[in-house]
Amino acid sequence: MKQTKYILLSAALLLSAVNGVTVASAADAKSDASVTMVKDDDPLKIEKTPVIQFGKQTISGSTKTYKARYIESEKETVGGVTEYLAPSIHIADNRGTTEGWKLEASITPFKANDAAKTELAGAVLALTPTRSVKVENEPAAIPAGQTAIELGASAKTIVTATSGLGIGKSNYFFGDNSADVTPEVIGKTGNVGDDKVTLTVPGDSVKVQDATYLAELTWTLSNTP
């Protein structure tokens, strides 16, 4: 019985076509698609801080400025070429706004790992931001001719992202990468390394033989450029 009805309906449709009768098309239908944006738990953050080491240096009664060394663990290979990376800081801005941000840094005095915690009096660590690398979107620009920033107890501005810049992820380097030397060669040939990260030590400061001096850097990222 069902099969008979199907045949009759087909015949009716065919007859309509022959007689020039137009069959109405189906009506348009609409539906929605949605997404809910929720806040990142840590929307403005520093993902990586610089590794800064000056290695072993000979005690001197003269004021000396030492260059930061390239680190064995801080390297990458691109196109078959291995480069030792300059110290860098990586920033992520996932706030979903364009208001910008400001990066500042401060440092504690260098103190020896001896029992007296002898301070390396007058020692100054200086950083020169040299370039920004875009990971996502546009990074904050490094001003041409940026001079060295001497760090101290009070925070100093390192990089500023103005409105519309610094969104997403971006990396900021202090110096150039090196494909010509290894950390071992730098260490053995003396004061060869990254001249955009330096440590100046006065000649008249007390220096404890074979002591390792440590200082702590504090990096502060704020949304008030």
C-alpha positions as CSV (number, residue, x, y, z in Angstrom):
1,M,0.0,0.0,0.0
2,K,2.8,2.4,0.8
3,Q,4.5,1.7,-2.4
4,T,1.4,2.5,-4.4
5,K,1.1,5.9,-2.8
6,Y,4.7,6.7,-3.7
7,I,4.1,6.0,-7.3
8,L,1.0,8.1,-7.5
9,L,2.8,11.1,-5.8
10,S,5.6,10.9,-8.3
11,A,3.2,11.0,-11.1
12,A,1.5,14.0,-9.6
13,L,4.9,15.9,-9.4
14,L,5.7,15.0,-13.0
15,L,2.3,16.3,-14.1
16,S,2.9,19.6,-12.3
17,A,6.2,20.0,-14.1
18,V,4.7,19.3,-17.4
19,N,1.9,21.8,-16.9
20,G,4.4,24.6,-15.8
21,V,3.3,24.6,-12.2
22,T,6.2,25.8,-9.9
23,V,6.7,23.9,-6.6
24,A,7.6,26.3,-3.7
25,S,11.2,25.9,-2.3
26,A,11.8,25.2,1.4
27,A,12.0,28.2,3.6
28,D,15.4,29.5,4.9
29,A,16.4,28.3,8.4
30,K,18.9,30.0,10.8
31,S,20.9,28.8,13.8
32,D,23.4,30.4,16.2
33,A,27.1,29.7,17.0
34,S,28.5,31.0,20.2
35,V,31.7,31.4,22.2
36,T,32.2,32.7,25.8
37,M,35.5,34.5,26.5
38,V,36.8,33.9,30.1
39,K,39.7,35.5,31.7
40,D,43.1,33.8,31.7
41,D,44.2,33.0,35.2
42,D,47.5,34.8,34.6
43,P,46.8,37.1,31.6
44,L,49.9,39.3,31.8
45,K,53.0,37.4,32.7
46,I,56.7,36.8,32.3
47,E,57.3,33.3,30.8
48,K,61.1,33.3,30.9
49,T,63.8,35.4,32.5
50,P,67.4,35.9,31.3
51,V,70.1,33.6,32.2
52,I,73.1,35.8,33.2
53,Q,76.5,34.5,34.0
54,F,80.0,36.1,33.9
55,G,82.0,32.9,34.6
56,K,85.4,33.0,36.3
57,Q,87.3,36.3,36.2
58,T,90.8,37.0,37.5
59,I,91.0,39.3,40.6
60,S,92.2,42.8,39.7
61,G,93.0,45.9,41.5
62,S,91.8,47.9,38.5
63,T,88.2,48.6,37.6
64,K,87.0,46.0,35.1
65,T,83.9,45.6,33.0
66,Y,83.0,42.0,32.2
67,K,80.8,40.7,29.4
68,A,78.1,38.1,30.0
69,R,78.9,34.7,28.6
70,Y,76.8,32.6,26.2
71,I,75.4,29.6,28.0
72,E,75.6,26.0,26.7
73,S,71.9,25.4,27.6
74,E,70.8,28.6,25.8
75,K,71.1,27.7,22.1
76,E,69.1,26.7,19.1
77,T,69.7,25.2,15.7
78,V,68.0,26.7,12.6
79,G,68.8,25.6,9.1
80,G,71.7,23.5,10.3
81,V,73.4,26.4,12.0
82,T,73.7,26.4,15.8
83,E,73.5,29.8,17.6
84,Y,74.2,30.6,21.2
85,L,71.4,32.9,22.3
86,A,71.8,36.3,24.0
87,P,70.0,36.6,27.3
88,S,66.3,37.3,26.7
89,I,63.0,37.8,28.6
90,H,59.8,36.4,27.2
91,I,56.4,38.1,27.9
92,A,52.8,37.0,27.3
93,D,49.9,39.4,27.2
94,N,46.6,37.5,27.1
95,R,44.4,40.2,28.5
96,G,42.5,40.7,25.3
97,T,43.0,44.5,25.5
98,T,45.4,46.9,23.7
99,E,46.4,49.0,26.7
100,G,50.1,48.1,26.7
101,W,52.4,47.3,29.6
102,K,55.7,48.2,31.3
103,L,58.6,45.9,32.2
104,E,60.9,47.0,35.1
105,A,63.9,45.4,36.8
106,S,65.9,45.9,40.0
107,I,68.8,44.0,41.6
108,T,70.2,43.2,45.0
109,P,74.0,43.7,45.8
110,F,76.4,40.9,44.7
111,K,77.3,38.9,47.7
112,A,79.9,36.1,48.1
113,N,79.0,32.6,49.1
114,D,81.5,32.8,52.0
115,A,80.4,32.7,55.6
116,A,80.5,36.5,55.9
117,K,78.4,37.1,52.7
118,T,81.0,39.6,51.6
119,E,79.5,42.2,49.3
120,L,81.1,43.0,45.9
121,A,80.9,46.7,46.7
122,G,80.1,49.1,43.9
123,A,79.5,46.3,41.3
124,V,77.0,47.4,38.6
125,L,75.1,45.2,36.3
126,A,74.0,46.9,33.1
127,L,71.6,45.7,30.4
128,T,70.9,47.1,26.9
129,P,67.7,45.9,25.2
130,T,68.7,45.5,21.5
131,R,65.9,43.7,19.7
132,S,62.4,42.3,19.9
133,V,61.3,39.1,18.3
134,K,57.6,38.7,17.3
135,V,56.1,35.3,18.3
136,E,52.5,36.5,18.0
137,N,51.3,39.9,16.8
138,E,53.5,43.0,17.1
139,P,56.0,43.3,20.0
140,A,56.9,46.5,21.8
141,A,59.6,48.3,19.8
142,I,63.2,48.8,21.1
143,P,64.2,52.4,20.5
144,A,67.1,52.8,18.1
145,G,70.3,53.7,19.9
146,Q,69.0,52.3,23.2
147,T,71.7,53.0,25.9
148,A,72.7,50.7,28.7
149,I,70.4,50.6,31.7
150,E,72.3,50.3,35.0
151,L,70.3,48.3,37.6
152,G,70.1,49.0,41.3
153,A,67.8,48.7,44.2
154,S,65.2,50.9,42.6
155,A,63.3,49.5,39.6
156,K,64.4,50.8,36.2
157,T,62.2,50.6,33.1
158,I,63.5,48.1,30.6
159,V,60.8,47.8,27.9
160,T,57.5,49.7,27.4
161,A,54.7,48.5,25.2
162,T,52.5,51.4,24.1
163,S,48.8,50.9,23.4
164,G,48.3,48.4,20.6
165,L,51.7,46.7,21.0
166,G,53.0,43.8,23.0
167,I,49.8,41.7,22.6
168,G,50.2,38.0,22.6
169,K,53.8,36.6,23.0
170,S,57.0,38.4,22.3
171,N,60.7,38.0,23.3
172,Y,63.2,40.7,24.1
173,F,66.9,40.2,23.7
174,F,69.9,41.8,25.3
175,G,72.6,41.5,22.6
176,D,73.2,39.4,19.5
177,N,73.2,35.6,19.1
178,S,76.5,34.0,18.3
179,A,77.3,31.2,15.9
180,D,81.0,31.7,15.9
181,V,82.1,30.5,19.4
182,T,81.3,28.1,22.1
183,P,80.8,28.9,25.8
184,E,84.0,27.0,26.6
185,V,86.1,29.1,24.2
186,I,84.6,32.3,25.6
187,G,85.5,31.2,29.1
188,K,89.0,30.3,28.2
189,T,89.9,33.4,26.1
190,G,88.9,35.9,28.8
191,N,86.6,38.8,28.4
192,V,84.8,37.7,25.3
193,G,81.0,37.6,25.2
194,D,77.9,39.6,25.1
195,D,78.7,43.3,25.5
196,K,75.1,44.3,26.0
197,V,75.0,42.6,29.4
198,T,78.0,43.8,31.5
199,L,79.2,43.7,35.1
200,T,81.5,46.5,36.2
201,V,83.6,45.9,39.3
202,P,85.6,48.7,41.0
203,G,89.3,48.0,41.5
204,D,89.1,48.9,45.2
205,S,86.3,46.6,46.1
206,V,87.1,43.6,48.3
207,K,87.2,40.3,46.4
208,V,87.2,36.9,48.1
209,Q,89.3,34.4,46.3
210,D,87.4,31.5,44.7
211,A,84.1,32.9,46.0
212,T,81.0,33.0,43.8
213,Y,79.1,36.2,44.0
214,L,75.3,36.1,43.5
215,A,72.7,38.9,43.0
216,E,69.0,38.5,42.6
217,L,67.1,40.4,39.8
218,T,63.4,41.2,40.2
219,W,61.4,41.6,37.1
220,T,58.2,43.5,37.4
221,L,55.5,43.6,34.6
222,S,52.7,46.0,35.1
223,N,49.7,47.2,33.0
224,T,50.5,50.9,33.4
225,P,52.7,52.0,30.5
